[in-house]
């Protein structure tokens, strides 16, 4: 091959190399903006909740039973009706109790007459004894007779009171305000004070009681909240999406259940709309405190690395920097910051796995606002 042929071959080899060099000079794929979802660091008041299992119970519940034996003549209530304390619910056959009252009143009248006669004789005997016309012993005996008559009258008066009470017991009344349930016995049946079932159950639905179960580790936080003052409580439906009622904590149980390592609390819950019902299971949450002017960001924005927690902060030039942070606590889907970020800064919420410090990003705003979750939440996950 001549010199000319060598130059031609070298030139042919050089063309593809130049072409490849031109392609390398084009913008690198990593220099293109990375689409990311962003959120803004906010400063606001954040309530801190403890969540546990809740069981709704009636504040008061009474099984209405008869206090005397007899035949049930009438029932005056309608099942499901609201009643007031003292309302007559049912009537037993009152004739036997009326007869007992009349008998007791007759015995009382007879013995009172004997007492009056005995007192009159005692006055005469005293006069005759002073005049030495009768023996002193006869006067003293009459004192004893009068005392016996007085005792008999007192027994008769008690018998009258008992008969009147039994007659009153024949009219069965509501012992509390509440709502009556299903009638447990029909008119015409013989009822006894020893019957275990009773006539009807009255349940007080306003207010309601809410029993809350929490882990025993939450005892210091709950005790501290009670020491500061009134503690608010909320009841939510099972999926936690709807609030059924709000009230206040009234009792912290005086012992821990060793079998389950749990603590029991009782709250008073106003129930004007009847959203809470006895034996209903709910999600319950207890407000420990409200953090004032806290710096918050979504917990999903927090990343973990060898040096600890950090977030990607977006600068004015649309590049990101990995900013170390310190988290005070996590509540629901929010992380409360101790330091590391400032209010108003934009942070990357989604798309962190495509970023490295200095990456150019194309921010896209978060369509959903940060909200407090009823639960305490979990710790941020480590970045893979």
C-alpha atoms as a printed R data frame, in Angstrom:
    type eleno elety resid chain resno        x       y       z
1   ATOM     1    CA   UNK     A     1    0.000   0.000   0.000
2   ATOM     2    CA   UNK     A     2    1.295   3.448  -0.919
3   ATOM     3    CA   UNK     A     3    1.481   6.516   1.232
4   ATOM     4    CA   UNK     A     4   -1.752   7.868  -0.272
5   ATOM     5    CA   UNK     A     5   -3.661   4.705   0.670
6   ATOM     6    CA   UNK     A     6   -2.450   4.963   4.253
7   ATOM     7    CA   UNK     A     7   -3.737   8.555   4.575
8   ATOM     8    CA   UNK     A     8   -7.126   7.522   3.150
9   ATOM     9    CA   UNK     A     9   -7.424   4.683   5.697
10  ATOM    10    CA   UNK     A    10   -6.454   6.902   8.588
11  ATOM    11    CA   UNK     A    11   -9.007   9.493   7.475
12  ATOM    12    CA   UNK     A    12  -11.728   6.877   7.253
13  ATOM    13    CA   UNK     A    13  -10.996   5.739  10.792
14  ATOM    14    CA   UNK     A    14  -11.017   9.291  12.052
15  ATOM    15    CA   UNK     A    15  -14.550  10.067  10.868
16  ATOM    16    CA   UNK     A    16  -16.388   7.741  13.256
17  ATOM    17    CA   UNK     A    17  -14.200   8.914  16.091
18  ATOM    18    CA   UNK     A    18  -15.160  12.513  15.405
19  ATOM    19    CA   UNK     A    19  -18.776  11.488  15.249
20  ATOM    20    CA   UNK     A    20  -18.535   9.768  18.643
21  ATOM    21    CA   UNK     A    21  -16.805  12.811  20.083
22  ATOM    22    CA   UNK     A    22  -19.669  14.997  18.933
23  ATOM    23    CA   UNK     A    23  -22.175  12.756  20.671
24  ATOM    24    CA   UNK     A    24  -20.256  12.895  23.953
25  ATOM    25    CA   UNK     A    25  -20.384  16.664  23.888
26  ATOM    26    CA   UNK     A    26  -24.169  16.624  23.928
27  ATOM    27    CA   UNK     A    27  -25.924  17.226  27.327
28  ATOM    28    CA   UNK     A    28  -25.667  14.211  29.671
29  ATOM    29    CA   UNK     A    29  -28.843  12.447  30.687
30  ATOM    30    CA   UNK     A    30  -28.118  13.228  34.385
31  ATOM    31    CA   UNK     A    31  -28.186  16.953  33.625
32  ATOM    32    CA   UNK     A    32  -31.865  16.825  32.703
33  ATOM    33    CA   UNK     A    33  -34.258  18.017  35.471
34  ATOM    34    CA   UNK     A    34  -35.594  15.177  37.586
35  ATOM    35    CA   UNK     A    35  -39.361  15.446  38.185
36  ATOM    36    CA   UNK     A    36  -40.058  15.369  41.896
37  ATOM    37    CA   UNK     A    37  -43.003  15.992  44.200
38  ATOM    38    CA   UNK     A    38  -42.295  18.738  46.729
39  ATOM    39    CA   UNK     A    39  -43.728  19.988  49.997
40  ATOM    40    CA   UNK     A    40  -43.154  23.144  52.021
41  ATOM    41    CA   UNK     A    41  -41.909  23.171  55.599
42  ATOM    42    CA   UNK     A    42  -44.680  24.680  57.718
43  ATOM    43    CA   UNK     A    43  -44.850  26.257  61.157
44  ATOM    44    CA   UNK     A    44  -48.065  25.565  63.003
45  ATOM    45    CA   UNK     A    45  -49.661  24.189  66.175
46  ATOM    46    CA   UNK     A    46  -49.653  20.392  66.180
47  ATOM    47    CA   UNK     A    47  -51.780  18.283  68.571
48  ATOM    48    CA   UNK     A    48  -50.043  15.212  69.952
49  ATOM    49    CA   UNK     A    49  -52.397  12.243  70.254
50  ATOM    50    CA   UNK     A    50  -52.217   8.797  71.786
51  ATOM    51    CA   UNK     A    51  -54.383   6.246  70.027
52  ATOM    52    CA   UNK     A    52  -55.878   3.105  71.516
53  ATOM    53    CA   UNK     A    53  -58.795   0.729  71.367
54  ATOM    54    CA   UNK     A    54  -62.027   2.159  72.741
55  ATOM    55    CA   UNK     A    55  -65.154   0.462  74.051
56  ATOM    56    CA   UNK     A    56  -68.349   2.464  74.525
57  ATOM    57    CA   UNK     A    57  -70.504   1.790  77.578
58  ATOM    58    CA   UNK     A    58  -73.567   3.341  79.131
59  ATOM    59    CA   UNK     A    59  -72.772   5.885  81.820
60  ATOM    60    CA   UNK     A    60  -75.503   4.206  83.884
61  ATOM    61    CA   UNK     A    61  -77.439   1.017  83.183
62  ATOM    62    CA   UNK     A    62  -80.117  -0.473  85.414
63  ATOM    63    CA   UNK     A    63  -82.123  -3.680  85.145
64  ATOM    64    CA   UNK     A    64  -85.568  -2.792  86.488
65  ATOM    65    CA   UNK     A    65  -86.893  -5.503  88.789
66  ATOM    66    CA   UNK     A    66  -89.971  -5.673  90.981
67  ATOM    67    CA   UNK     A    67  -89.382  -5.379  94.729
68  ATOM    68    CA   UNK     A    68  -92.497  -7.301  95.741
69  ATOM    69    CA   UNK     A    69  -94.180 -10.430  94.424
70  ATOM    70    CA   UNK     A    70  -97.374 -10.126  92.442
71  ATOM    71    CA   UNK     A    71  -99.122 -10.285  89.094
72  ATOM    72    CA   UNK     A    72  -98.003  -7.826  86.401
73  ATOM    73    CA   UNK     A    73 -101.179  -5.996  85.410
74  ATOM    74    CA   UNK     A    74 -100.064  -3.146  83.133
75  ATOM    75    CA   UNK     A    75  -96.978  -1.889  81.280
76  ATOM    76    CA   UNK     A    76  -96.932   1.829  80.551
77  ATOM    77    CA   UNK     A    77  -93.709   2.253  78.557
78  ATOM    78    CA   UNK     A    78  -92.990   1.756  74.872
79  ATOM    79    CA   UNK     A    79  -89.815  -0.099  73.958
80  ATOM    80    CA   UNK     A    80  -87.090   2.390  73.040
81  ATOM    81    CA   UNK     A    81  -88.844   5.237  74.834
82  ATOM    82    CA   UNK     A    82  -86.911   7.880  76.768
83  ATOM    83    CA   UNK     A    83  -87.988   8.010  80.398
84  ATOM    84    CA   UNK     A    84  -87.265  10.223  83.389
85  ATOM    85    CA   UNK     A    85  -86.439   9.150  86.903
86  ATOM    86    CA   UNK     A    86  -89.706   8.475  88.771
87  ATOM    87    CA   UNK     A    87  -91.826   7.717  85.679
88  ATOM    88    CA   UNK     A    88  -94.196   4.779  86.276
89  ATOM    89    CA   UNK     A    89  -93.174   1.895  84.028
90  ATOM    90    CA   UNK     A    90  -95.537  -0.871  85.170
91  ATOM    91    CA   UNK     A    91  -98.235  -1.728  87.681
92  ATOM    92    CA   UNK     A    92  -98.635  -4.891  89.723
93  ATOM    93    CA   UNK     A    93 -101.980  -6.050  91.104
94  ATOM    94    CA   UNK     A    94 -102.265  -3.674  94.082
95  ATOM    95    CA   UNK     A    95 -105.232  -5.290  95.890
96  ATOM    96    CA   UNK     A    96 -103.195  -7.587  98.185
97  ATOM    97    CA   UNK     A    97 -100.992  -4.687  99.229
98  ATOM    98    CA   UNK     A    98 -104.014  -2.429  99.841
99  ATOM    99    CA   UNK     A    99 -105.525  -5.082 102.076
100 ATOM   100    CA   UNK     A   100 -102.285  -5.406 104.039
101 ATOM   101    CA   UNK     A   101 -102.240  -1.645 104.551
102 ATOM   102    CA   UNK     A   102 -105.817  -1.610 105.841
103 ATOM   103    CA   UNK     A   103 -105.032  -4.456 108.216
104 ATOM   104    CA   UNK     A   104 -101.957  -2.659 109.561
105 ATOM   105    CA   UNK     A   105 -103.903   0.587 109.974
106 ATOM   106    CA   UNK     A   106 -106.652  -1.260 111.906
107 ATOM   107    CA   UNK     A   107 -104.125  -2.827 114.266
108 ATOM   108    CA   UNK     A   108 -102.550   0.542 114.819
109 ATOM   109    CA   UNK     A   109 -105.906   2.150 115.692
110 ATOM   110    CA   UNK     A   110 -106.735  -0.654 118.162
111 ATOM   111    CA   UNK     A   111 -103.377  -0.458 119.945
112 ATOM   112    CA   UNK     A   112 -103.451   3.322 120.105
113 ATOM   113    CA   UNK     A   113 -106.841   3.074 121.895
114 ATOM   114    CA   UNK     A   114 -105.355   0.603 124.375
115 ATOM   115    CA   UNK     A   115 -102.441   2.955 124.942
116 ATOM   116    CA   UNK     A   116 -104.776   5.866 125.705
117 ATOM   117    CA   UNK     A   117 -106.749   3.701 128.166
118 ATOM   118    CA   UNK     A   118 -103.571   2.521 129.842
119 ATOM   119    CA   UNK     A   119 -102.275   6.070 130.243
120 ATOM   120    CA   UNK     A   120 -105.586   7.162 131.802
121 ATOM   121    CA   UNK     A   121 -105.423   4.265 134.302
122 ATOM   122    CA   UNK     A   122 -101.811   5.176 135.082
123 ATOM   123    CA   UNK     A   123 -102.814   8.749 135.950
124 ATOM   124    CA   UNK     A   124 -105.553   7.488 138.321
125 ATOM   125    CA   UNK     A   125 -103.216   4.961 139.947
126 ATOM   126    CA   UNK     A   126 -100.626   7.642 140.580
127 ATOM   127    CA   UNK     A   127 -103.219   9.812 142.371
128 ATOM   128    CA   UNK     A   128 -104.485   6.925 144.467
129 ATOM   129    CA   UNK     A   129 -100.966   5.841 145.291
130 ATOM   130    CA   UNK     A   130 -100.086   9.353 146.498
131 ATOM   131    CA   UNK     A   131 -103.179   9.210 148.767
132 ATOM   132    CA   UNK     A   132 -102.061   5.802 150.050
133 ATOM   133    CA   UNK     A   133 -105.348   4.275 148.877
134 ATOM   134    CA   UNK     A   134 -103.637   1.568 146.739
135 ATOM   135    CA   UNK     A   135 -100.333  -0.205 146.927
136 ATOM   136    CA   UNK     A   136  -97.367   1.357 145.120
137 ATOM   137    CA   UNK     A   137  -96.825  -1.959 143.351
138 ATOM   138    CA   UNK     A   138 -100.120  -1.623 141.480
139 ATOM   139    CA   UNK     A   139  -99.080   1.811 140.167
140 ATOM   140    CA   UNK     A   140  -95.712   0.486 139.068
141 ATOM   141    CA   UNK     A   141  -97.329  -2.418 137.237
142 ATOM   142    CA   UNK     A   142  -99.473   0.021 135.305
143 ATOM   143    CA   UNK     A   143  -96.324   1.880 134.207
144 ATOM   144    CA   UNK     A   144  -95.130  -1.383 132.675
145 ATOM   145    CA   UNK     A   145  -98.442  -1.922 130.883
146 ATOM   146    CA   UNK     A   146  -98.303   1.559 129.352
147 ATOM   147    CA   UNK     A   147  -94.722   0.918 128.161
148 ATOM   148    CA   UNK     A   148  -95.801  -2.314 126.473
149 ATOM   149    CA   UNK     A   149  -98.678  -0.511 124.772
150 ATOM   150    CA   UNK     A   150  -96.306   2.170 123.492
151 ATOM   151    CA   UNK     A   151  -94.034  -0.514 122.039
152 ATOM   152    CA   UNK     A   152  -96.967  -2.223 120.366
153 ATOM   153    CA   UNK     A   153  -98.030   1.072 118.777
154 ATOM   154    CA   UNK     A   154  -94.531   1.608 117.406
155 ATOM   155    CA   UNK     A   155  -94.556  -1.885 115.866
156 ATOM   156    CA   UNK     A   156  -97.953  -1.136 114.337
157 ATOM   157    CA   UNK     A   157  -96.685   2.145 112.879
158 ATOM   158    CA   UNK     A   158  -93.761   0.286 111.279
159 ATOM   159    CA   UNK     A   159  -96.188  -2.276 109.853
160 ATOM   160    CA   UNK     A   160  -98.228   0.552 108.310
161 ATOM   161    CA   UNK     A   161  -95.093   2.064 106.796
162 ATOM   162    CA   UNK     A   162  -94.116  -1.331 105.345
163 ATOM   163    CA   UNK     A   163  -97.580  -1.854 103.885
164 ATOM   164    CA   UNK     A   164  -97.541   1.611 102.312
165 ATOM   165    CA   UNK     A   165  -94.060   0.951 100.912
166 ATOM   166    CA   UNK     A   166  -95.148  -2.379  99.401
167 ATOM   167    CA   UNK     A   167  -98.166  -0.644  97.872
168 ATOM   168    CA   UNK     A   168  -95.809   1.928  96.374
169 ATOM   169    CA   UNK     A   169  -93.513  -0.855  95.124
170 ATOM   170    CA   UNK     A   170  -96.499  -2.247  93.230
171 ATOM   171    CA   UNK     A   171  -96.073   0.809  90.971
172 ATOM   172    CA   UNK     A   172  -92.703   0.103  89.316
173 ATOM   173    CA   UNK     A   173  -90.882   3.348  88.561
174 ATOM   174    CA   UNK     A   174  -87.812   4.311  86.538
175 ATOM   175    CA   UNK     A   175  -84.789   4.628  88.861
176 ATOM   176    CA   UNK     A   176  -82.749   6.761  86.407
177 ATOM   177    CA   UNK     A   177  -83.130   8.915  83.307
178 ATOM   178    CA   UNK     A   178  -82.477   6.921  80.168
179 ATOM   179    CA   UNK     A   179  -83.864   4.851  77.324
180 ATOM   180    CA   UNK     A   180  -85.794   1.645  77.937
181 ATOM   181    CA   UNK     A   181  -84.872  -1.449  75.983
182 ATOM   182    CA   UNK     A   182  -86.851  -4.503  74.940
183 ATOM   183    CA   UNK     A   183  -89.593  -5.595  77.369
184 ATOM   184    CA   UNK     A   184  -88.486  -8.797  79.092
185 ATOM   185    CA   UNK     A   185  -91.868  -9.936  80.454
186 ATOM   186    CA   UNK     A   186  -95.480  -9.477  79.404
187 ATOM   187    CA   UNK     A   187  -98.493  -8.375  81.476
188 ATOM   188    CA   UNK     A   188 -100.360 -11.210  83.142
189 ATOM   189    CA   UNK     A   189  -97.250 -13.013  84.368
190 ATOM   190    CA   UNK     A   190  -96.522 -13.531  88.027
191 ATOM   191    CA   UNK     A   191  -93.318 -11.722  88.956
192 ATOM   192    CA   UNK     A   192  -91.129 -12.084  92.016
193 ATOM   193    CA   UNK     A   193  -88.463  -9.949  93.579
194 ATOM   194    CA   UNK     A   194  -86.049 -12.869  93.179
195 ATOM   195    CA   UNK     A   195  -86.486 -13.096  89.382
196 ATOM   196    CA   UNK     A   196  -83.034 -12.641  87.747
197 ATOM   197    CA   UNK     A   197  -84.168 -11.228  84.406
198 ATOM   198    CA   UNK     A   198  -86.222  -8.250  85.546
199 ATOM   199    CA   UNK     A   199  -88.801  -6.334  83.535
200 ATOM   200    CA   UNK     A   200  -86.660  -4.108  81.294
201 ATOM   201    CA   UNK     A   201  -83.194  -2.567  81.079
202 ATOM   202    CA   UNK     A   202  -82.811   1.226  81.196
203 ATOM   203    CA   UNK     A   203  -79.657   2.652  79.640
204 ATOM   204    CA   UNK     A   204  -78.404   6.201  80.051
205 ATOM   205    CA   UNK     A   205  -77.167   7.353  76.637
206 ATOM   206    CA   UNK     A   206  -76.270  10.954  77.580
207 ATOM   207    CA   UNK     A   207  -73.449  11.162  78.402
208 ATOM   208    CA   UNK     A   208  -71.729   7.923  77.417
209 ATOM   209    CA   UNK     A   209  -68.682   6.309  78.962
210 ATOM   210    CA   UNK     A   210  -65.681   5.456  76.802
211 ATOM   211    CA   UNK     A   211  -63.137   2.955  78.102
212 ATOM   212    CA   UNK     A   212  -59.733   3.266  76.427
213 ATOM   213    CA   UNK     A   213  -56.921   0.720  76.467
214 ATOM   214    CA   UNK     A   214  -53.336   1.982  76.078
215 ATOM   215    CA   UNK     A   215  -49.922   0.322  76.495
216 ATOM   216    CA   UNK     A   216  -48.504   0.688  79.981
217 ATOM   217    CA   UNK     A   217  -45.533   2.614  78.534
218 ATOM   218    CA   UNK     A   218  -47.917   5.532  77.897
219 ATOM   219    CA   UNK     A   219  -48.656   5.942  81.622
220 ATOM   220    CA   UNK     A   220  -46.091   8.751  82.258
221 ATOM   221    CA   UNK     A   221  -47.370  10.794  79.310
222 ATOM   222    CA   UNK     A   222  -51.028  10.404  80.327
223 ATOM   223    CA   UNK     A   223  -50.285  11.187  83.985
224 ATOM   224    CA   UNK     A   224  -48.373  14.322  82.980
225 ATOM   225    CA   UNK     A   225  -51.264  15.450  80.755
226 ATOM   226    CA   UNK     A   226  -53.766  14.981  83.586
227 ATOM   227    CA   UNK     A   227  -51.509  16.913  85.941
228 ATOM   228    CA   UNK     A   228  -51.576  19.869  83.523
229 ATOM   229    CA   UNK     A   229  -55.380  19.993  83.466
230 ATOM   230    CA   UNK     A   230  -58.315  18.704  81.449
231 ATOM   231    CA   UNK     A   231  -57.452  16.073  78.834
232 ATOM   232    CA   UNK     A   232  -59.533  15.910  75.650
233 ATOM   233    CA   UNK     A   233  -60.605  12.584  74.163
234 ATOM   234    CA   UNK     A   234  -62.090  11.757  70.773
235 ATOM   235    CA   UNK     A   235  -63.897   8.667  69.478
236 ATOM   236    CA   UNK     A   236  -63.528   7.714  65.805
237 ATOM   237    CA   UNK     A   237  -65.135   5.016  63.720
238 ATOM   238    CA   UNK     A   238  -63.203   1.810  63.110
239 ATOM   239    CA   UNK     A   239  -61.263   3.043  60.086
240 ATOM   240    CA   UNK     A   240  -60.506   6.346  61.809
241 ATOM   241    CA   UNK     A   241  -62.088   8.444  59.071
242 ATOM   242    CA   UNK     A   242  -65.063   9.889  60.971
243 ATOM   243    CA   UNK     A   243  -65.295  11.463  64.403
244 ATOM   244    CA   UNK     A   244  -68.178  10.099  66.446
245 ATOM   245    CA   UNK     A   245  -67.782  12.200  69.565
246 ATOM   246    CA   UNK     A   246  -65.506  14.253  71.777
247 ATOM   247    CA   UNK     A   247  -65.265  14.444  75.540
248 ATOM   248    CA   UNK     A   248  -62.799  14.525  78.406
249 ATOM   249    CA   UNK     A   249  -60.807  12.034  80.406
250 ATOM   250    CA   UNK     A   250  -62.265  11.493  83.876
251 ATOM   251    CA   UNK     A   251  -60.535   8.433  85.337
252 ATOM   252    CA   UNK     A   252  -57.091   6.880  85.070
253 ATOM   253    CA   UNK     A   253  -57.328   3.343  86.416
254 ATOM   254    CA   UNK     A   254  -55.411   2.701  89.617
255 ATOM   255    CA   UNK     A   255  -53.700  -0.442  88.350
256 ATOM   256    CA   UNK     A   256  -52.137  -1.933  85.218
257 ATOM   257    CA   UNK     A   257  -53.430  -5.158  83.733
258 ATOM   258    CA   UNK     A   258  -50.439  -7.458  84.133
259 ATOM   259    CA   UNK     A   259  -51.818 -10.060  81.727
260 ATOM   260    CA   UNK     A   260  -51.927  -7.601  78.818
261 ATOM   261    CA   UNK     A   261  -49.495  -4.886  80.048
262 ATOM   262    CA   UNK     A   262  -52.146  -2.275  79.331
263 ATOM   263    CA   UNK     A   263  -53.643   0.698  81.118
264 ATOM   264    CA   UNK     A   264  -57.375   1.466  81.256
265 ATOM   265    CA   UNK     A   265  -58.837   4.958  81.045
266 ATOM   266    CA   UNK     A   266  -62.412   6.214  81.263
267 ATOM   267    CA   UNK     A   267  -63.774   9.259  79.454
268 ATOM   268    CA   UNK     A   268  -67.098  11.083  79.580
269 ATOM   269    CA   UNK     A   269  -68.542  11.585  76.076
270 ATOM   270    CA   UNK     A   270  -71.534  13.859  75.332
271 ATOM   271    CA   UNK     A   271  -73.807  12.004  72.928
272 ATOM   272    CA   UNK     A   272  -76.556  14.379  71.703
273 ATOM   273    CA   UNK     A   273  -76.746  12.822  68.217
274 ATOM   274    CA   UNK     A   274  -76.655   9.215  69.511
275 ATOM   275    CA   UNK     A   275  -73.612   8.320  67.399
276 ATOM   276    CA   UNK     A   276  -72.180   6.342  70.296
277 ATOM   277    CA   UNK     A   277  -73.934   3.193  71.469
278 ATOM   278    CA   UNK     A   278  -73.281   0.767  74.327
279 ATOM   279    CA   UNK     A   279  -70.817  -2.060  73.537
280 ATOM   280    CA   UNK     A   280  -69.639  -0.266  70.386
281 ATOM   281    CA   UNK     A   281  -65.940  -0.622  69.501
282 ATOM   282    CA   UNK     A   282  -64.230   2.550  68.295
283 ATOM   283    CA   UNK     A   283  -60.811   4.045  67.763
284 ATOM   284    CA   UNK     A   284  -60.069   6.368  70.648
285 ATOM   285    CA   UNK     A   285  -57.397   9.027  70.916
286 ATOM   286    CA   UNK     A   286  -56.195  11.073  73.854
287 ATOM   287    CA   UNK     A   287  -54.781  14.583  73.409
288 ATOM   288    CA   UNK     A   288  -51.557  14.792  75.400
289 ATOM   289    CA   UNK     A   289  -50.552  18.325  74.421
290 ATOM   290    CA   UNK     A   290  -50.399  20.806  71.546
291 ATOM   291    CA   UNK     A   291  -46.977  21.801  70.246
292 ATOM   292    CA   UNK     A   292  -47.043  25.531  69.519
293 ATOM   293    CA   UNK     A   293  -45.394  26.923  66.356
294 ATOM   294    CA   UNK     A   294  -43.773  23.599  65.501
295 ATOM   295    CA   UNK     A   295  -41.826  23.114  62.259
296 ATOM   296    CA   UNK     A   296  -43.465  20.206  60.457
297 ATOM   297    CA   UNK     A   297  -42.906  18.293  57.258
298 ATOM   298    CA   UNK     A   298  -44.273  15.008  55.880
299 ATOM   299    CA   UNK     A   299  -42.533  12.036  57.391
300 ATOM   300    CA   UNK     A   300  -42.242  10.495  53.908
301 ATOM   301    CA   UNK     A   301  -39.742  13.233  53.015
302 ATOM   302    CA   UNK     A   302  -37.298  12.077  55.699
303 ATOM   303    CA   UNK     A   303  -34.453   9.859  54.514
304 ATOM   304    CA   UNK     A   304  -31.934   7.826  56.490
305 ATOM   305    CA   UNK     A   305  -28.277   7.547  55.737
306 ATOM   306    CA   UNK     A   306  -25.044   6.526  57.435
307 ATOM   307    CA   UNK     A   307  -24.810   9.960  59.063
308 ATOM   308    CA   UNK     A   308  -28.437  10.003  60.286
309 ATOM   309    CA   UNK     A   309  -31.648  11.577  59.048
310 ATOM   310    CA   UNK     A   310  -31.705  14.105  56.202
311 ATOM   311    CA   UNK     A   311  -34.016  15.676  53.622
312 ATOM   312    CA   UNK     A   312  -33.432  16.991  50.119
313 ATOM   313    CA   UNK     A   313  -33.896  20.777  50.160
314 ATOM   314    CA   UNK     A   314  -34.522  22.582  46.858
315 ATOM   315    CA   UNK     A   315  -32.499  25.737  46.295
316 ATOM   316    CA   UNK     A   316  -33.319  28.825  44.267
317 ATOM   317    CA   UNK     A   317  -31.446  27.360  41.271
318 ATOM   318    CA   UNK     A   318  -33.667  24.240  41.328
319 ATOM   319    CA   UNK     A   319  -30.868  22.020  42.573
320 ATOM   320    CA   UNK     A   320  -31.119  19.881  45.675
321 ATOM   321    CA   UNK     A   321  -28.900  19.602  48.724
322 ATOM   322    CA   UNK     A   322  -28.959  16.826  51.316
323 ATOM   323    CA   UNK     A   323  -29.655  18.660  54.598
324 ATOM   324    CA   UNK     A   324  -29.051  16.833  57.927
325 ATOM   325    CA   UNK     A   325  -31.996  17.209  60.330
326 ATOM   326    CA   UNK     A   326  -32.953  16.353  63.900
327 ATOM   327    CA   UNK     A   327  -36.483  15.095  64.548
328 ATOM   328    CA   UNK     A   328  -38.201  15.916  67.830
329 ATOM   329    CA   UNK     A   329  -41.037  13.412  67.374
330 ATOM   330    CA   UNK     A   330  -43.253  11.799  64.766
331 ATOM   331    CA   UNK     A   331  -47.045  12.039  65.001
332 ATOM   332    CA   UNK     A   332  -49.047  10.316  62.304
333 ATOM   333    CA   UNK     A   333  -47.682  11.337  58.889
334 ATOM   334    CA   UNK     A   334  -45.946  14.429  60.268
335 ATOM   335    CA   UNK     A   335  -42.406  14.837  61.567
336 ATOM   336    CA   UNK     A   336  -41.757  17.684  64.011
337 ATOM   337    CA   UNK     A   337  -38.325  19.177  63.467
338 ATOM   338    CA   UNK     A   338  -35.855  20.125  66.155
339 ATOM   339    CA   UNK     A   339  -33.410  21.712  63.692
340 ATOM   340    CA   UNK     A   340  -32.131  21.468  60.140
341 ATOM   341    CA   UNK     A   341  -34.845  23.243  58.115
342 ATOM   342    CA   UNK     A   342  -36.687  26.550  58.168
343 ATOM   343    CA   UNK     A   343  -40.314  27.437  57.532
344 ATOM   344    CA   UNK     A   344  -41.075  28.039  53.861
345 ATOM   345    CA   UNK     A   345  -38.279  25.865  52.467
346 ATOM   346    CA   UNK     A   346  -39.177  23.395  49.746
347 ATOM   347    CA   UNK     A   347  -38.254  19.768  50.322
348 ATOM   348    CA   UNK     A   348  -38.516  16.708  48.095
349 ATOM   349    CA   UNK     A   349  -41.449  14.517  49.024
350 ATOM   350    CA   UNK     A   350  -41.244  11.858  46.284
351 ATOM   351    CA   UNK     A   351  -38.530  10.912  43.822
352 ATOM   352    CA   UNK     A   352  -35.547  10.904  46.215
353 ATOM   353    CA   UNK     A   353  -34.215   7.636  44.783
354 ATOM   354    CA   UNK     A   354  -33.257   9.469  41.548
355 ATOM   355    CA   UNK     A   355  -31.410  12.293  43.285
356 ATOM   356    CA   UNK     A   356  -27.938  13.053  44.489
357 ATOM   357    CA   UNK     A   357  -26.626  16.344  45.939
358 ATOM   358    CA   UNK     A   358  -26.557  18.984  43.200
359 ATOM   359    CA   UNK     A   359  -29.161  17.300  40.996
360 ATOM   360    CA   UNK     A   360  -31.382  19.590  38.954
361 ATOM   361    CA   UNK     A   361  -35.090  19.017  39.633
362 ATOM   362    CA   UNK     A   362  -38.428  19.942  38.136
363 ATOM   363    CA   UNK     A   363  -40.637  20.524  41.221
364 ATOM   364    CA   UNK     A   364  -44.274  19.529  41.255
365 ATOM   365    CA   UNK     A   365  -46.430  20.761  44.139
366 ATOM   366    CA   UNK     A   366  -48.089  18.333  46.524
367 ATOM   367    CA   UNK     A   367  -51.822  18.348  45.864
368 ATOM   368    CA   UNK     A   368  -52.686  17.233  49.376
369 ATOM   369    CA   UNK     A   369  -52.121  19.298  52.484
370 ATOM   370    CA   UNK     A   370  -50.321  17.861  55.461
371 ATOM   371    CA   UNK     A   371  -52.758  16.655  58.081
372 ATOM   372    CA   UNK     A   372  -52.421  15.269  61.549
373 ATOM   373    CA   UNK     A   373  -53.130  11.576  61.815
374 ATOM   374    CA   UNK     A   374  -54.944  10.180  64.844
375 ATOM   375    CA   UNK     A   375  -52.138   7.733  65.532
376 ATOM   376    CA   UNK     A   376  -48.678   8.278  66.894
377 ATOM   377    CA   UNK     A   377  -47.131   7.065  63.632
378 ATOM   378    CA   UNK     A   378  -43.992   5.117  62.899
379 ATOM   379    CA   UNK     A   379  -40.357   6.101  62.710
380 ATOM   380    CA   UNK     A   380  -38.967   7.175  59.311
381 ATOM   381    CA   UNK     A   381  -37.807   4.252  57.183
382 ATOM   382    CA   UNK     A   382  -34.188   3.760  56.230
383 ATOM   383    CA   UNK     A   383  -33.336   4.644  52.691
384 ATOM   384    CA   UNK     A   384  -32.387   1.515  50.716
